């Protein structure tokens, strides 16, 4: 009889718990929906961001936090038969810390994206925008790291065993501190290198650089490495300390404007003035005109050999991409111009007939 009474009591408690959970689900859904609507209006008014960005960054973590809070409230009205309230409270506490940390991290991403909208790097002269974006991006990553570390520390310190371990480590700080410091040396060095790069800025987001012989753009700067997007869409991953320890080329350090260079080896008989006039005509054509920024268009003889002279054509463009495309256009059309109008001026090998005749005579005398 007592067993039946106990089972019936447990059954009533189970039904009660289910009803509490169902009510919590409905309440959390309505509360999160209404509160997020209110928060979205306030955030949009303050930041000027779009609802799409607010929903993308804040919707899920905000609703998860409301759900965890609802679960904490609900568990105070529920009955647990075989589970101690200590474990239930511990689990909900850890979930609350995790949800709160997740929301704070998403808030930093939202602030970063909001500032990104104000500093567009798609424009031609984007030096200041790239500088600010690099700093914003690194500060956001540092904020994410610290939020994660603090959340993890708070969660671990809620366990008595961990607190006792921490106390013992502090008491015996000699060897332990040396081991921990040695293990963290590389990570701390990378973090300090990242801070130095963020504020001294030898590289910025969207910079055009040459690293290890590879031409690419800085696509991402993390706390420990830099991602370069190579011209053929490959990605080159470089440790962040590389840019403080080794030399590299940065084509857009002070400006995105570039000079493109085209070298041609031609015969001495080619009239250079004709090439200069043809260059002006090429740059006036529609496709080249959109790429050329109008600053520089020069044809010079920069070197000579026994058989050819070297022409250097300098042309300017607003961006590295435009400079590359413009160089290709000019190179192709100058070669076509020379081939069509001055075919004899293409590189050729000269042979001295007198020396050839003498060689033939010597070979004939030597025959038996």
C-alpha positions in Angstrom: 0.0 0.0 0.0 2.8 2.3 0.9 4.6 1.5 -2.4 1.4 2.3 -4.3 1.0 5.6 -2.5 4.6 6.5 -3.2 4.3 5.7 -6.8 1.1 7.7 -7.1 2.8 10.6 -5.4 5.7 10.4 -7.9 3.2 10.2 -10.7 1.5 13.4 -9.5 4.9 15.1 -9.2 5.8 14.0 -12.8 2.6 15.3 -14.2 3.1 18.5 -12.3 6.7 18.8 -13.6 5.5 18.3 -17.2 2.9 21.0 -16.8 5.5 23.3 -15.4 7.8 22.6 -18.3 5.0 23.1 -20.9 4.1 26.4 -19.2 7.8 27.4 -19.2 8.2 26.6 -22.9 5.1 28.8 -23.8 6.2 31.5 -21.4 9.8 31.6 -22.7 8.6 31.7 -26.4 6.2 34.6 -25.8 8.6 36.5 -23.5 11.6 36.1 -25.8 9.6 37.1 -28.8 8.2 40.2 -27.2 11.4 41.2 -25.4 13.5 40.8 -28.5 11.1 43.0 -30.5 11.5 45.7 -27.8 15.3 45.2 -27.7 15.5 45.4 -31.5 13.7 48.7 -31.6 15.9 50.2 -28.9 19.1 48.9 -30.5 18.1 50.1 -33.9 17.4 53.6 -32.6 20.7 53.7 -30.8 23.0 52.1 -33.3 21.2 52.8 -36.6 21.8 49.2 -37.6 19.3 47.2 -39.8 16.9 44.7 -38.3 18.5 42.0 -40.4 21.9 42.6 -38.6 20.3 42.7 -35.2 18.4 39.5 -35.8 21.5 37.8 -37.3 23.7 38.5 -34.3 21.5 38.8 -31.3 18.3 36.8 -31.8 19.6 33.3 -31.0 21.8 34.1 -27.9 19.2 36.5 -26.5 16.5 33.8 -26.7 18.8 31.2 -25.3 19.5 33.4 -22.3 15.7 34.0 -21.8 15.2 30.2 -22.0 17.9 29.5 -19.4 16.4 32.1 -17.1 12.9 30.5 -17.6 14.4 27.1 -16.8 16.0 28.5 -13.6 12.6 29.9 -12.5 10.7 26.7 -13.4 13.1 24.3 -11.6 12.3 26.1 -8.3 8.7 24.9 -8.6 9.5 21.3 -9.7 10.0 18.1 -7.7 13.0 15.9 -8.3 12.9 12.3 -6.9 16.3 10.9 -7.6 18.3 14.0 -8.4 19.7 16.3 -5.7 18.7 20.0 -6.0 22.4 20.7 -5.8 23.1 19.1 -9.2 20.1 20.8 -10.8 21.2 24.2 -9.4 24.7 23.6 -10.6 23.7 22.6 -14.1 21.4 25.6 -14.5 24.1 27.9 -13.1 26.6 26.7 -15.6 24.0 27.1 -18.4 23.3 30.7 -17.3 27.0 31.6 -17.4 27.4 30.0 -20.8 24.3 31.7 -22.2 25.4 35.1 -20.8 28.9 34.7 -22.2 27.5 33.7 -25.6 25.3 36.8 -25.6 28.2 39.1 -24.7 30.4 37.6 -27.5 27.6 38.1 -30.0 27.2 41.7 -28.8 30.9 42.3 -29.6 30.3 40.9 -33.1 27.2 43.1 -33.5 29.2 46.2 -32.5 32.0 45.2 -34.9 29.6 44.7 -37.8 27.8 47.9 -37.1 31.1 49.8 -37.2 32.0 47.9 -40.4 29.0 49.4 -42.1 30.3 52.9 -41.4 33.8 52.1 -42.7 33.4 50.6 -46.2 36.6 49.2 -47.7 35.1 48.7 -51.1 35.8 52.3 -52.1 38.9 53.2 -54.1 40.8 55.3 -51.5 40.2 53.2 -48.4 43.4 53.6 -46.4 41.7 55.1 -43.3 38.8 52.6 -43.5 41.2 49.6 -43.6 43.2 51.1 -40.7 40.1 51.4 -38.5 38.7 48.0 -39.5 41.9 46.3 -38.6 41.8 47.8 -35.1 38.1 47.1 -34.7 38.6 43.5 -35.7 41.4 42.8 -33.4 39.7 44.5 -30.4 36.6 42.3 -31.0 38.8 39.2 -31.0 40.5 40.2 -27.8 37.1 40.9 -26.2 35.9 37.5 -27.3 39.0 35.8 -25.8 38.6 37.6 -22.5 34.9 36.9 -22.2 35.5 33.3 -22.9 38.3 33.0 -20.4 36.3 34.8 -17.7 33.2 32.7 -18.3 35.4 29.5 -18.1 37.0 30.7 -14.9 33.7 31.5 -13.3 32.3 28.1 -14.3 35.3 26.2 -13.0 35.5 28.2 -9.7 32.0 27.1 -8.9 33.4 23.7 -8.1 35.0 23.3 -4.7 37.7 20.9 -6.0 38.9 23.4 -8.6 39.1 26.2 -6.0 41.2 24.0 -3.7 43.4 23.2 -6.7 43.9 26.8 -7.4 44.7 27.6 -3.8 47.3 24.9 -3.8 48.9 26.1 -7.0 49.2 29.6 -5.6 50.7 28.2 -2.4 53.4 26.3 -4.5 53.9 29.0 -7.1 57.5 28.2 -7.7 57.8 25.3 -10.1 54.2 25.4 -11.3 54.4 29.1 -12.3 57.6 28.4 -14.3 56.0 25.4 -16.1 52.8 27.4 -16.9 54.7 30.5 -18.0 56.9 28.4 -20.3 53.9 26.7 -21.8 52.1 30.0 -22.4 55.2 31.8 -23.7 54.4 31.3 -27.4 50.7 32.2 -27.0 51.5 35.3 -25.1 54.1 36.3 -27.7 51.5 35.9 -30.5 49.0 37.9 -28.5 51.5 40.7 -28.0 52.5 40.6 -31.7 48.8 40.9 -32.6 48.4 43.9 -30.4 51.5 45.5 -32.0 50.2 44.8 -35.5 46.7 46.2 -34.6 48.1 49.6 -33.5 51.4 50.0 -35.4 49.8 48.4 -38.5 52.6 47.1 -40.7 49.6 45.3 -42.4 45.9 46.0 -42.5 42.9 44.2 -43.7 42.7 44.2 -47.6 46.4 45.2 -47.9 48.2 43.9 -50.9 51.4 42.1 -49.8 54.1 39.8 -51.1 55.0 37.1 -48.6 57.3 34.2 -49.4 57.1 35.1 -53.1 53.3 35.0 -53.1 51.1 37.9 -54.1 48.0 38.2 -52.0 45.5 40.3 -50.0 45.2 40.3 -46.3 41.8 38.6 -45.8 41.8 38.0 -42.0 43.9 38.9 -39.0 43.4 36.6 -36.0 45.1 36.5 -32.6 47.6 34.0 -33.8 47.8 34.0 -37.6 47.1 36.0 -40.8 45.1 34.7 -43.7 46.3 35.9 -47.2 44.0 35.4 -50.2 46.4 34.5 -53.1 45.5 35.7 -56.6 44.3 32.2 -57.7 42.0 32.0 -54.6 44.3 29.9 -52.5 44.8 30.8 -48.9 48.2 31.3 -47.3 48.3 31.0 -43.5 51.1 32.9 -41.9 51.9 33.2 -38.2 51.2 36.7 -37.0 54.7 37.1 -35.5 56.1 36.6 -39.1 55.2 40.2 -39.9 57.3 41.6 -37.1 60.3 39.3 -37.5 60.8 39.0 -41.3 60.8 41.4 -44.2 57.9 41.4 -46.6 56.4 43.8 -49.3 53.3 45.9 -48.6 52.1 47.6 -51.7 49.3 49.5 -50.1 51.0 50.6 -46.8 50.4 54.3 -47.3 48.1 54.4 -50.4 46.2 52.0 -52.6 47.6 53.8 -55.7 50.1 51.7 -57.6 52.4 52.0 -60.6 52.2 49.1 -63.0 55.3 48.2 -65.0 55.6 46.5 -68.4 59.0 45.5 -69.8 59.5 44.7 -73.5 62.7 43.7 -75.3 62.7 45.1 -78.8 65.1 45.8 -81.7 67.1 49.0 -81.9 65.3 50.0 -85.0 61.9 50.5 -83.2 61.0 54.2 -83.0 60.3 54.8 -79.3 58.1 57.9 -80.0 55.7 55.7 -82.0 55.3 53.5 -78.9 54.6 56.6 -76.8 51.8 57.7 -79.2 50.4 54.2 -79.2 50.3 54.0 -75.4 48.3 57.3 -75.3 45.8 55.7 -77.8 45.5 52.5 -75.8 44.8 54.4 -72.5 42.1 56.3 -74.3 40.2 53.1 -75.2 37.2 52.4 -73.1 38.4 49.3 -71.2 41.8 50.7 -70.4 40.4 54.1 -69.6 38.3 52.7 -66.7 41.4 51.1 -65.2 43.9 54.0 -65.6 43.7 56.8 -63.0 45.4 59.4 -65.3 48.5 60.0 -63.2 51.3 58.3 -65.0 51.9 57.0 -68.6 55.6 56.8 -69.5 57.7 54.9 -72.0 61.4 54.8 -71.4 64.5 52.9 -72.6 65.9 51.5 -69.4 68.5 49.0 -70.5 70.4 47.7 -73.6 72.1 44.5 -74.6 74.1 43.5 -77.6 71.0 42.7 -79.6 68.0 44.5 -78.0 67.0 47.5 -76.0 64.6 47.2 -73.0 61.5 49.4 -72.9 59.8 50.1 -69.6 56.2 51.3 -69.7 54.9 52.8 -66.5 51.2 53.2 -65.9 49.3 54.1 -62.8 46.1 52.7 -61.3 44.0 53.3 -58.2 44.2 49.7 -57.0 46.4 46.7 -57.3 43.8 44.8 -59.2 43.3 47.6 -61.7 47.1 47.9 -62.1 47.4 44.2 -62.9 44.6 44.2 -65.5 45.9 47.4 -67.1 49.4 46.0 -67.4 48.0 43.0 -69.3 46.0 45.2 -71.7 49.0 47.4 -72.4 51.4 44.5 -72.9 49.1 42.7 -75.3 48.3 45.8 -77.4 51.8 47.1 -77.6 53.0 43.7 -78.8 50.2 43.6 -81.4 51.2 47.2 -82.5 54.8 46.3 -83.0 54.0 43.1 -84.8 51.6 44.9 -87.2 53.5 48.1 -87.9 57.2 47.3 -87.1 57.6 43.5 -87.5 61.3 44.0 -88.2 61.7 45.6 -84.7 60.9 42.4 -82.9 63.9 40.8 -81.1 66.2 39.1 -83.6 69.6 37.5 -83.6 72.2 39.2 -85.8 74.8 37.2 -87.6 78.1 38.7 -89.0 78.3 37.4 -92.6 82.1 37.9 -92.8 82.7 35.8 -89.7 80.4 33.1 -91.1 82.3 33.1 -94.5 85.6 32.8 -92.7 84.3 29.9 -90.7 83.1 28.2 -93.8 86.5 28.7 -95.5 88.4 27.3 -92.5 86.2 24.3 -92.5 86.7 23.7 -96.2 90.5 23.9 -95.9 90.4 21.4 -93.1 88.6 18.8 -95.2 90.8 15.9 -96.5 
